[in-house]
Amino acid sequence: GNHVYVAGGNDDAVAVFSRNSSTGSLTYVEVKKDGVGGVDGLDFANSVTVSPDNDHVYVTGGNDGAVAVFSRNSSTGALTYVEVKKDGVGGVDGLDGARSVTVSPDNDHVYVTGGNDNAVAVFSRNSSTGALTYVEVKKDGVGGVDGLDGARSVTVSPDGNHVYVAGSDDNAVAVFSRNSSTGALTYVEMKKDSFILDNPRSVTVSPDGNHVYAAAHHDNGIAVFSRNSSTGALTYVEVHLDGIAGVDGLYGAQSVIVSPDGNHVYVAGRSDDAVA
């Protein structure tokens, strides 16, 4: 909780800030830019995440079709470039138009969505170095997989058993079971609906693992699903839409997150210039 990392798309960069735990205020530390000091993979930086063990930072570069790896100084928050994995290099697939990156709760695997590949790529992670090894790719329309067209956001359930991917062009959320040993994914199902899930940009699972929330950009709403913890399957609960029943701030819903205590949900409404 001591540092904040931000992906700057037009700067092809990740910015580092130290964080005052009392006030939340930020102090600028440094920036890592694509092509500077040997750094690669940050062209149109899209998404950034910190590994649960706090040792490494992963950043996707959309135009690079890549995920860049950095080690993290836990005292200063500063980053040191480790390596990059690029689409089509060394057998890696699924990273074209790389968008979202997440690390499994057990620290063992990294998942990256490739929007142009309509895919989610799987990597195993070396917990000491942070380095990645390509495992496999799941692509829309291949092997019965559905719901990944325009794959945008990816998240792993807190129990580590399932992976959820928002397919923005499919108006869907795809569900996969996860092999905790290999990280490999098995397709379970997808929820597709042009009314409640029109162009989902973000998907997240509540900390207790009981519910899944998806921000639907074109629906200007937030869709709610209950989750079967055994199978990962989703059951539709409700949707909240901007301008209906007093709801405001969801126009162009872009991102959704649940508070760590599980009591509240926050949604960024891009076209509303708002947080609901």
Summary of the structure (lengths in Angstrom):
residues: 276
radius of gyration: 17.7
end to end distance: 23.3
largest distance: 52.4
contacts: 1037
relative contact order: 0.09
helix: 0%
strand: 51%
